[in-house]
Amino acid sequence: MMSGYLISTADGRGIEVFQFFEVPAIAAFIENQEDVAGLIHQYAAYTLVFMVVLHAGAALKHHFIDKDKTLTRMLGIK
């Protein structure tokens, strides 16, 4: 969330939230703030996708290889 904020406010403009209020921009902390925050944002997204795939794979492993009831309990199936 912070990297997205730093990308959006790198030019000094605040972020308008549903036309209700504006989150003000903070002065740039580092040189090329938008590029650095963009890289952090990208790697955080890749990490999130990897963790979701790993988690789904673990659930399928429990169901098909271990043949336990972990997945069916999670889904509420008897």
N, C-alpha and C positions, 0 to 999 in steps of 0.2 A: 504494500500500500504506500509506503514512504517513497519507494523508487518511482512509482507512478506520479505521486505528488511532485517530486523533484523534477521529473521530466516536464510535467505540465506547467510548472511555474518558473522554469529556467529563463524565460524571456521577461520575467518581472510582473506578469499579469496574474491575478488571483484566479481561483476556480469558482465558478458560479454553480451552486447546488440547487437544481430544479427551480431556478429563479426565485428561491426563497431567501437565500443569503449567499454571501461570497466568502470563501476561505482565502485570506490574504496570502500573497507570495512573500517568501522570506528571501533575503538577498542571497545571491549565488555563493555557495560555500567553497566550491572548487572550480578550477578552470575546466571547461568542457563538461559542465555538470550534466547537461542533457544526454551527452553520449555515455558518460560513465553510469548514470542512473539507468539508461536504456539497456546497457549490458547486464547490470544487476537484475533488472526487471526480466530480461530474456532468460537468464540462467535460473532465476527463481521459478519462472513458468515451466522450464524444462524439468526442474527438480520436482515440481508439483505433479506434472504428467507422469514422470517416472514412478513416483510414490503411489499414484492411483493405480497404474498398471501393475506394480508389485503387489499391492493390496488385493486387487482383483485376482491376480494369479495365485496368491496364497489361499484365497477363499475357494478357488476352483481346485487347488491341490488337496485341500481338506475334503472336498466333496468327492472327487473322482479317484484320488490315489489313496488317501487315508480312510476313505469311506466312513467318516464320522458325520455327526449331525450338526456341525457348526453352521454350515450354510443354510440348511433348512430351518434351524432355530433363528438365525438372523432374519430370514424372510417370513417367519411366522407360519411355516408349513409343517404339518405333523407327519 
